């Protein structure tokens, strides 16, 4: 019964999140999220696709998290690793997203992409079927070292950013302001969606209890 609302929310959120990534990649000269800087850098240096590297990096992080603390690894974590990368490649392959115009319009496209990522991330995390590979990894490291999650996130994403930069990934102003735009949107959507899901489940449980009482 829980899956009736949670899994559709998870899939919808992943699709939105992937769509947002694809939008920002098309205007990457303005700078993209540190993890995407790494994926693009690997793509530019080695080949394959951006989505493939998203999957590879995600699975490496899932493996490390599994070794450190299995509690953050659930079915949704594995699905997230595969679906996000696959959807990003699919959206880029369709080639229907706005392309870089190298004008002020690119800023609007970038902001739209960041907002969509924040909305998507909030929705799929609210589903509660498993942390994303990157979140699970950082939470596992935080628990293992006893360090604040904020500090772990800063160190992890800074390290990823440096590696991506060395590989030739796109780093610019939006790389550094990404989190400040995305995080508030993520939090707002996450709390609203989580409350919505919990109300739906409570209503369904109430109906089931009522039906059971009538049946007796």
Residue pairs with C-beta under 8 A, 6 or more apart in sequence:
1 201
1 204
1 205
1 208
2 201
4 204
5 197
5 200
5 201
6 127
6 128
6 129
6 197
7 127
7 129
9 123
9 124
9 126
9 127
9 193
9 197
10 76
10 79
10 123
10 124
10 127
10 129
11 83
11 124
12 123
12 124
13 120
13 121
13 122
13 123
13 124
13 125
13 126
13 127
13 193
14 79
14 80
14 83
14 84
14 87
14 120
14 124
15 87
15 120
16 116
16 117
16 119
16 120
16 123
16 124
17 84
17 116
17 117
17 120
17 121
17 123
17 124
18 83
18 84
18 87
18 88
18 90
18 91
18 120
19 87
19 91
19 116
19 120
20 113
20 114
20 115
20 116
20 117
20 118
20 119
20 120
21 33
21 36
21 84
21 88
21 113
21 117
22 87
22 88
22 91
22 92
22 97
22 113
23 97
23 98
23 109
23 110
23 112
23 113
23 116
24 32
24 33
24 36
24 110
24 113
24 114
24 117
24 174
25 32
25 36
25 40
25 50
25 88
25 92
26 92
26 97
26 98
26 99
26 100
26 109
27 98
27 100
27 106
27 109
27 110
27 113
28 36
28 40
28 100
28 170
29 100
29 102
29 106
29 170
29 172
30 106
30 107
30 110
30 172
30 173
30 174
31 37
31 170
31 171
31 172
31 173
31 174
31 175
31 176
31 178
32 40
32 169
32 170
32 174
32 175
32 178
33 117
33 175
33 178
33 182
34 157
34 158
34 160
34 161
34 164
34 175
34 178
35 54
35 57
35 134
35 157
35 160
36 50
36 169
37 160
37 161
37 164
37 165
37 169
37 170
37 171
37 175
38 53
38 57
38 160
38 161
38 163
38 164
38 167
38 169
39 50
39 53
39 54
39 57
39 164
39 169
40 50
40 164
40 169
40 170
41 163
41 164
41 165
41 166
41 167
41 168
41 169
42 48
42 53
42 57
42 167
43 49
43 50
43 52
43 53
44 167
44 168
44 169
45 167
45 168
49 89
49 92
50 85
50 88
50 89
50 92
51 84
51 85
51 86
51 87
51 88
51 89
51 90
51 92
52 85
52 89
53 85
54 81
54 84
54 85
54 88
55 81
55 82
55 84
55 85
55 86
57 133
58 80
58 81
58 82
58 84
58 85
58 132
58 133
58 134
59 81
59 133
61 81
61 133
61 134
61 136
61 137
62 73
62 77
62 78
62 81
62 133
62 136
62 137
64 137
64 140
65 72
65 73
65 77
65 133
65 136
65 137
65 139
65 140
66 73
68 140
68 141
68 143
68 144
69 139
69 140
69 143
69 144
72 130
72 131
72 135
72 136
72 139
72 140
73 130
73 131
73 136
74 129
74 130
74 131
75 129
75 130
76 124
76 127
76 129
76 130
76 131
77 130
77 131
77 132
77 133
77 136
78 130
79 130
80 124
80 130
80 132
80 133
81 132
81 133
84 132
91 97
98 105
98 109
100 106
100 109
110 174
111 181
114 174
114 178
114 181
114 182
114 185
115 181
115 182
115 185
117 182
118 181
118 182
118 183
118 184
118 185
118 186
118 189
119 185
119 186
119 189
121 132
121 182
121 186
121 189
121 190
122 185
122 186
122 187
122 188
122 189
122 190
122 191
122 192
122 193
123 189
123 190
123 193
124 132
125 131
125 132
125 135
125 186
125 190
126 189
126 190
126 191
126 192
126 193
126 194
126 196
126 197
127 193
127 197
128 194
128 197
130 136
131 139
137 156
138 149
138 152
138 153
138 156
139 149
141 147
141 152
141 156
142 148
142 149
142 152
145 152
157 179
161 171
161 175
164 171
165 171
